[in-house]
Amino acid sequence: MSGTARTVSVNRVDGRLKVTGAARYAADQPVERLGYGYLVLSTVARGTIRAMDVAAAERSPGVLAVYTPFQSLALRGGGNPFSVGHSWLPLQDAEVRYHGQAIGLVVAETFEQARDAAALVRADYEVRPAAVSFTDGIPGATDPGPFMGEPARLEFLADGVDSIDEALAASEVTVTGTYQQPGKHHSAMEPHACVADWQGGQLVLYSGTQSTSLTVGTMAAALGIEAAQVRVVSPHVGGGFGNKIATWAHPLLAAAAARTLGRPVKVVLTREQTFTVSGNRSAVRQTVSLGARRDGTLVAVKHQVWSSQSASGGIFESSAHTTSRYLYKTENLHLDQKIVTLDVPPPTWMRAPGQESGSFALETALDELATELRLDPVELRLRNNATVYPGRNVPWSSKHLAECYRVGAQRFGWDRRNPVPGAVVRGEWLVGMGTATANYPGERFPASVQVRFQPDGDVSVSSATADLGTGMWTVLAVLGAQALGLPISRVRSDLGDSTLAANIGAFGSGATASTGPAVAAAAQAAITALITLAVTDERSPLHGVPAADVRYDQGQLVAPDQRIAFPDLLRAVDSPGVGATGTAAPGPEHGQHAFTSFGAHFCEVRVNRFTGEPRLSRITTVIDGGAIINAKTARSQIVGAVIFGIGQALLEGAVVEPETGRIANGNFADYLLPVNADVPAIDVHFLNHPDLLFNPLGARGIGELGTVGVAAAIGNAVHNATGRRIRELPITLDKLLA
């Protein structure tokens, strides 16, 4: 296949499996003789476990074993944020690093028996003072050192300018705001789960993971075995959003327990346990200062960030380096990232890490600047649209942000916006409109795919990538069908198994952009293998025909005097199938261009004049994400991401008890997420401009893009409706009534 992929709009090929309940997730695997594991979690935020009383638990019905730091399961090495999610391995010491840390595992014949026995375990702690308040920790924030290939404090100044503050002071107009949001939790529909089954010295791990290959490496290292002894199976993942990249405590303990007990072990986290065991998004405070000329062109941007970090490792929100670093052109730029180290569960990647939080601050500050200048917020953004990557001065491979704004404004009816805050009233509702920019880098990783012609007339397209509900099952089928000129119904996808063609997985919005080109390479290699078989096997009707005289055409091999369909050929030569593996990877173009997807959000918000209740009425999102492979699943990606942003704006936020470090709302009764009543009609439009400098498909990632900027657009609309500028998320009625 050459050139860009053709856009289609088809149903998910895995849709029937899911709606009928036949799709098997990690906890659904039919493994015999299962033991059921249940984690015991710490009830203090910091200290040392002096002793654990497990006698009652061990006597409890059905209990097979109780493991603690004092009756430990042997694990090796140390953790790191990319593999284990934190800097330690579970149950290897008696240290407590945060409230809700895994300190024990009970294994029993049933889940209920394991759960009930776990409740009988008692821990005696030597408690030490814990730092759990993000706000209190900001004065002691530290420099994290270089990350993302750049220093934490990054500055570009125009000639003759000595400091960013000097540039701000010399600006004709300046605005400064401080913006804050609490920690957030991924809250995927499928809780974390795994089944560990040892088969003749080899571990088969069924685990909901975004990367079977990374999980293989982590499990092998921690268990002290070779990677070839580990197989990870994850065909369906019920949402990941970043926190199913790393390997957390439960699969490590399940595998070690299964090896010790000599029988498979299943561990399914409860909803409450997912709030501490498997990562979160940092709490973030940001101060943005903008200096501009009277015409709105930016002269200076100063973006300071404080992000929470766990003393036990993990990552943090790099909010300035992922937004202000390159989103708008300016003559002077200053970025400063600090971390606040706390005794809390470790943060990890969460959909659009850095961009989601950073866009709230930057895009709100731009709206404040537009208000100060009495300039239309769309016009302000267009005047500062960066045509090259600031600081690096390389061109964008493809950028149509200005078109996003023009198209979005027309579809949404932006020209009907009244710029005077509070001027539009409909009954008891104040009505406002807001806008913001979306951005996310175009990521691409090495990937391999196998394409195989089958004698039954189907073709298999397989790779060890993952589908988190994002549509990769369908993408493989669509691209395989296009590459081979076959109906989608004749292509069978296979993924989520570490024994398939090597693929790092699905994250960074890079799965389609990485795997798609490999499908094309594998298809071409498989066609070559099919032709070779046809002309070399004596049983083939094309035996002896020069390979150069045979071409492939929509499932058939065509020679000068005859044509044969590939299933007929395979049956004629008694072949079980023929195929090949193709690989694709980024090339030198990645140093010559900047690759980013962009978008523009427009929304309308109503705020009740009497109760202060904010309601999102409608939203339009226009996406510049390169070529779109399957419009139906792509739209679902953007809709889901926008809903993610609605949660950030209006509902979500972890509440940490200052005395205990416990997440007080670590459940779905108290941690509020958007439901149907919170989500209005979402109008999604794709520009569909192929980016052929990025990859042969012309497709960039879109999975995370849609959530970036949503909270700012909603906040900006709230200001337009009420005149109140809310700088702390979520935007709740108490803030609007204060």
LINZI-V683063 format. One line per field, one symbol per residue. phi: phi as a letter, one per 20 degrees, with the letter a starting at -180 (. if undefined). psi: psi as a letter, one per 30 degrees, with the letter a starting at -180 (. if undefined). A space follows every 50 residues. Layout:
phi = ???
psi = ???
This chain:
phi = .cmffefcccfffeffgffenefeegeefedemfdddcfddfdcebqcef acedgfffefgmfeacdbfecedfcdmcebgeeenbebdfmebefddafn ffcacddbfcfffffffffefddddeedgdecefffefgefcffngblmc ffdcbccfgndebffffffeffccccbdcbbffccflffeffbbcdcecl ndeddebfcebffffgffffffemcfgfeccdcbfccencloedefeeff ffffffffffembfcdccffgffffcecnadgfbccdddcdbefenffdb cccdcccfbefeondbfefffdcfgbfcfbfcccdbdccdececgffbfc hmfnffffffffffffffffffeldfgffffffdffecfgneldfffabc fffgfffffffenffefefegmedccmedecbcbbaedbbfeebcgbcbd dcfdfenececcaefcceneofgfggfffffffdmdfgfeddebbmbfef ggafpcamldfffefgfffffffffffffffgffedefeefdgnfggfed ceblnceddgdbbbffffffffeldfpbaadcccbfdfffddcddbecac dcbdcdcffddmfeceeabdcddddmfdfcfffffgffgffffgfffgfd cerfddffedmfffdeaefdeecfdgfedefdedcdfmefdffeaffndd fcfdgfefnfffgffffffffcnededcefedfffeef
psi = klallkkljllkfgeeeeffgfkjaeffkiklhkkkkkkkllglfkakje lkjgeeeffkkfkelkklffilkkllalllffdfflglkkgflgkkflkg kjglkkklfleeeeeeeeffkkkjkjklkkjfjeeffefgllkflklggl lejkkkklkfkfleeeeeefkekkkkkkkkklllkehlejlkllkkjkjh fkkjjjkjkfjeeeeeeeeeeefhllefgkkkkifkkhkegfggelkaee eeeeeeeeeefgllkkkkkleeeffffhlakkkkkkkkkkkllfffkkek kjjkkkkklkfgaaaljieeffdfefelklfkkkkjklkjklilkklakk jhkeeeeeeeeefeeeeeeeeefhkkeeeeeefgkkfljkefhklkekkh eeeeeeeeeeefhfffkjfjkgfjkjbgkkklklllkkkkkjkklkllkk kkkkfgflkkjklgaljggfgeeeeeeeeeeeffhlkefgkklkahkffa kkkfajlghgeefeeeffeeeeeeeeeeeeeeeeffkffkfgkfkkefgk lkjhglkkleflkkkeeeeeeeghkflkalkkklllaffffflkjkkllk kklkkkkkfefgkkkkelkkkkkigakkejeefeeeeeeeeeeeeeeeef elkkjkkfefgkjfhhlfefjklkaeffjakjjkkkehjkiffelffgkl kfefeffkfeeeeeeeeeeeeffkjjgklljlfeeff.
